[in-house]
Amino acid sequence: MTSPDADDGHHDLRRADLLAVDVPALLAAGISESPGRIRGELQGTGQAAASVQLAASGLPLDMLGRMLTMVNRHTWQAAVADIDVIVEEPDKRGFPGASDIVRAGIAACHDGDDYELFARWLANVYGLAAIGASTALGGAG
């Protein structure tokens, strides 16, 4: 039996911890750890932190959904060229954190495979944000 203070390598992150994570820096460190595989830290902590930070900023879920749609409609090369179009709405409506996350994610992609992983990562962030919004509204129990 281990004590509650034992360091087993697993740590619960609180909301304050997630708000402090530099998500753009996590993305800038790279999308994949091997072909077709999102880096573990990005997939776990990064997704949770992005979701919590975007919700805390007041970013409407539908705006995140529109950015996700834009990412999914672009190829990697087109996204690099059209980055200002992809993040135009959050930029104009005062959500620079959302723009920073998407810009960092696209910039971190080295090829189309990384871009597909980033799009999947962003979809997971959206899913977590939707669950959080549902819970906040009393929709989940």
VENCOR-V276580 format. One record per backbone hydrogen bond with DSSP energy under -0.5 kcal/mol. CO is the residue of the C=O (numbers start at 1). NH is the residue of the N-H. Records with the same first field share a line. If there is no record, write none. Layout:
BEGIN
CO=NH ; NH
END
This chain:
BEGIN
3=6
6=8
12=14
14=18
15=19
16=20
17=21
18=21
21=23
22=26
23=27
24=28
25=29
27=30
31=39
34=37
37=33 ; 34
39=43
40=44
41=46
42=47
44=48
45=49
46=50
47=51
48=52
49=53
50=54
51=55
52=56
53=57
54=58 ; 59
55=58
60=63 ; 64
61=65
62=66
63=67
64=68
65=69
66=70
67=71
68=72
69=73
70=74
71=74
75=79
76=80
77=81
78=82
80=83
82=85 ; 86
83=87
85=88
87=91
88=92
89=93
90=95
91=94
95=98 ; 99
96=100
97=101
98=102
99=103
100=104
101=105
102=106
103=107
104=108
105=109
106=109
111=115
112=116
113=117
114=118
115=119
116=120
117=121
118=122
119=123
120=124
121=125
122=126
123=127
124=128
125=129
126=130
127=131
128=132
129=133
130=134
131=135
132=136
133=137
134=139 ; 140
135=138
END
